[in-house]
Amino acid sequence: MQAWHVHENGAPREVMRPVETDPPEPGANQVLLKVRAANVNFPDGLMCRGEYQVRPPLPFTPGVEICGETEDGRRVLASPLLPHGGFAEYALADARALLPAPEALDDAEAAALHIGYQTSWFALHRRAALQAGETLLVHAAAGGVGSAAVQLGKAAGATVIGVVGGAEKAAVARSLGCDLVIDRTAEDVIAAVKEATGGRGADVIYDPVGGEAFRQSTKVVAFEGRIVVIGFASGTIPSAALNHALVKNYSILGLHWGLYNTKNPKLVQHCHEQLTELAARGAVKPLVSERVPLSGAADAVQRVWDGVTTGRVVVVPSLENGAAA
């Protein structure tokens, strides 16, 4: 089969290499899946660089989120078992953790519904308890997890403010349903949020960026507001001033979705059922901005790492032969 291997750590475009190799052999409670679509995630770039909390042994195939096909023809969603990740024609997965792919979505959309939407659902509903009528502020609103948070926030009945970097991303955020879009490259984020909320601030803030975005969040979080820390795409991990959280009466919440797979897997299944129902009625639909062939995986991972993409970039192996995605 065709696959991408990382033999050393570094920038994705430099260390991902195409190889011809045998399909992996499933072990106990494992299943071999034909990859129909593999979504590109920011952690793929981190893993290539050796900077993710999970460090698979070299060489490994990146790709943590796929829509695959079982031997008996079922479409499923899975998180591949590294080092046999999704940027290949076949991947390994835990047979007990397969989720049925939503019928309302094509392969690329289904692949993108998994980790990013589960992350956003757990962040907004399980951790922050977002309520209808509240104001949700989403940093990087045109990106992969940000676009999911925008759609889920709107589906929950929240007023959604999206923060983006640039005019093109602002247009994408508006198309996703943001009630207000703030271009951080041209506007004062803190002043714009305070003006839009009458000085009250945002009830829930979704932050996959860290760095300056987190500092801004602490300035515009409402009384009894909740800041949910998703990740640090800026490359800077901020230090929280807990005296500030005390005097302003807000909460800082962490969200590591992967822990639910081991700590409470029933919640993962429940979340998937909720997301499938939302997709069936059109309340959420992953924004797939690009579908690329398997040969374009390294470039796709690099561009997601560089922050120049919008929505989701999905690797579709069948495109190599000109088939429909």
Disulfide bonds with the S-S distance in Angstrom:
none
